[in-house]
Amino acid sequence: MLKKKIFFIDLDGTLLDSGYGRSAKMSKRNEQAVLKASKKNIIVISTGRKYSSKVQNISKKIGAKYIACLNGALILQTDNQSVLKSEDINEIVVKEVFEIAQNNNICFSTDTEKILFGEGIRSKILAFITSLKAESFKTFKVKTAKKILLMSFSTNNIEIVFKQIKNKYEGFLNLALVAKGRAIEITSKPASKGEVIKFIAALENINLKNTVHIGDSMNDASTKNIAGQLIALKSGSKNLQKIADKVDGKIKYSAVAKILRKEENNNEK
């Protein structure tokens, strides 16, 4: 008997298999494979990206029922764009994390503005790479945020700050080390890709055993031991591959299409 499943699919480095950053696109093979899977299953986009018209359009193209943005800090229903869940980091914590970043010369950004705060030529280069506007730390104004992004070319500095924030806010914040150890994504504790799976599975009354998460970076790691199956791409993070239930597919070979084809064949046995 065929079992209805929920497929949670990451965007950058996973579903979007052509180009990089804001120019990243989804191949026709991936698009058609996910759309086909959506006829018998539930598709959820689960991304670190903020909600945008581009994310909405991708969701419609693949027949996704739900969109989880900012690593789960914002969950929406695709058809009417209604907000189902929203989780913020309060101003006090945002300010404290900003000060930690500033004291360690780590670039700082939040989902509320397209600005990267930092000093020196390296911060300007990082801003250019990420399509953000470079500004000095002194121009930052504290606001609540759903997601904080810290970046540096120094993996050592990032590791130091990661440990410092993790120790200080254990139980209050979720941290994910991404971009080959050069960036940290921070959300409130109730906001993670793992929590997205719990939330949507409960909403749809589907057993967690029948959920699959497909991703490529350590912001997907929170789905381990929650999703029925965590599938990591071969072309992604080695650390994610170490904990994944399965490792399959490379991004340049339309990995998502390959994985979904195998899942469909297994489900029919």
N, C-alpha and C positions, 0 to 999 in steps of 0.2 A: 504493500500500500504506500502511495506517495505521501510524504509528509510535507506540509507547508512549512517553509523556513523563513527566517528573517536574515537577510544579508546586509551587513553594515560595511560600507565601502569607503575607504579613505580617498581623497582626491589627489593631492600633489604627491608624485612619486608612485602612485598606484593606478587610479582610474585615468588620470591625465597623463598620457604616455608619450606626448609629443611637445617639445618646447620646454621652457623653464620659467618659474615664477608666474608673473601675471600673464605671460604669453602662452602658458601651458594649455594644451588642448587635449581632447579625448579622441582617440582614433575611432574610425567607423566600426572596426571589429569589436572594440570594447563597448561602444554604444549599443550596437545590435545585440550583443550577448547579454548585457544587463537588461535591456528592454524585453528580450525573450524571457529571461528569468523572472521578470516582474509580473508576467501573466499568471504564474502559479505560486509566486512567493511575494514577500514584502521586501522592498528595497529601501534602505536608509543611507543617505549620504552622511558620513561621519568625518568631519574635517576640522582642522585647526583654523581654517579661514573664517573671516567674518562674513556675515550674510550680505549678499549682493545680488544684483540682477543676473550676473554671470552664473553664480551658484544656483539661483532659481531656475535659470534656463537649462543648465545641465540636468538638474533634478527632473524637469519636465521631459527632457529628451529620453531619459532612461526609465521613466515611469516610477521614479522614487516616490513613496508615500510620505516620507518624513525627511527633514533636513536637520542635522545636528551640527551647529557651527561652534567655533571657538572652543573646540574639545569638549563640547557638551554644555557650555555655559548658556547656550541658546538653542532651543529645540522648537521647530516649526512644522506645521502641516503644509505640504506642498500646494495642494489645490486652492486653499483660501488664505495661505500665508499667516494663519493664526498662530500666536505664540503659545506653546504648550508648557514650556519651562524656561525660566530665566534666572540665572544666578550671578550675583555681583560680588566683587571684592570691595570692601568698604574703603572710604577715603583714608582712614588712619593707616590701614595696612598698605594701601597704594603708596602713601607718603613714605612709610618706613622702608618699603622695598626700593623705592626710588633713591632714598638716601644711601642704602647699601650699594646700589649700582653706581651712584655718583662717587662714593668714597673709594670704589675699586676701579673707577674709570671704565665701567661697563655701559654700553649704549642701552637706552631704555625707551620703550614704546608701549602704548596701550591700544586697545581696539577703538577708543573714542576719537582718535585723531590720526591722520596719516603723516605722523611726525616721528622722527627718530632723534632723541635727545642724546647729546654727547659732546665731546670736545676733540679737536684735532682733525687731521686729514683722514685718519682711519674711520672715524665716525661718518665722514662725508662719503667715503667709498662704500661703507655698509649701507648708508641711506640710498645711494644710487643703485646698488645691487638689489635692494628690496623695494625699490620704487617709492621710497618715503622721502619726505622733506627733512633735510638736516637742520637742526636747531641746537643752540647751546643749552646746557642743563639749566641755566639761570632763567630761561623763558618758560620752564615747566609750571603749569598750574594744576594743582591736585583735584582730581575728580574720581568718582567711583568708576570702576572698570570691570569688564567681564573677563578680560584676558590681558596679562602683562607679558611682553616679550623682551628678553635681555639678550644682547649680542656682543660678541667680541671676536677678534681674530685669534686671541690667546685662549686656547683650550684650558690652560692652567688657571687663568683668572676666572674663567667660567666655572671650572670645577670648585674653586675656592668659594665663590659666591653661591653656587648650588648648595654646597654643604652648609654654609652659613644660614641661608634662608630655610632650608629643610629642617635644620635643628631648631631654629627659632619658631617656626610655624607648623611644626608637626601636628597633624590632626586638624589644621585650619586651611591649608593650601595644598593643591596638587602641583607637583613640578615634573616636567618632562625635559630631559636633555635631548636636543635635536640638532640637526644640521652638522652632523659629525662632531658633536661636542662643542660647537661654537655658539650655541644659543640655548636659552631656557624658556620654555612656555609655562606660564603660571596661571592657574585658575583657582576658584574657591573649591573647598573640599567636595561639595556635592556635584561639582562639574568635572567629569572625566568621560572618556569614551566608554569606560566600563560601566559607569552610571547610566549612560545613554542606553546601553543594552538592557539593563534592568528596567528602566523606565518604559521603553517601547515594548519590551516583551510582556510586561504587566498590562500595558494599555491594550495590547492585542490578544492577551490571554494565551500566549504561546510559551511553552516550556523552554527554559534557557538552553536545554540540550539541543533544541532545534534552531539555534542561532549561530551564525558564522560571521566573524569579523576578518576583513582583508585589509592589510596595511603594510607599511614599509619602515616606519620610524618608531622611536621610543614613546611618542605620545599615543601609540596604539597598545603599549604594554599593559595599561590598566585593564584591558579586556581579558587578560589571562586569568583563568579560573572563574570567569563569569560567562564568557561566550562558550557555547558548546564546542566551538573550534576556532582557534586563532591561527590564521594563515598569514605567514610573513613572506614577502617577496624576496627572491634570491638576490635581487639587485638592491635591496634595502639594508637597513641597519643590521650589523652582525650581532649586536646585543639582543635585538628583537628576535632574530633567528634562533638564538640560543634558548629562548623561553617558549617559542611558538610550538603549537601542536603539529604544524606542518609547514614546510618551506617549499614554495613552488613558484615558478614563473619569473621571468625578467621583464622589466618595464618595456624595453625596446621590442619585445615580442608579444605585446598585448597580453600581459600576464593575467589580467582580470578575466578576459574572454576564455583563456585556457583553464583557469581555475573553475569558473562557472560551468564550463563544459564537462569537466571531470565530476563536479558536484552533482550535476544533472544525471550523469551516467550512473553514479553511485546510488542516487536516490531511486532509480528505476529498477535496481537489482532486488 
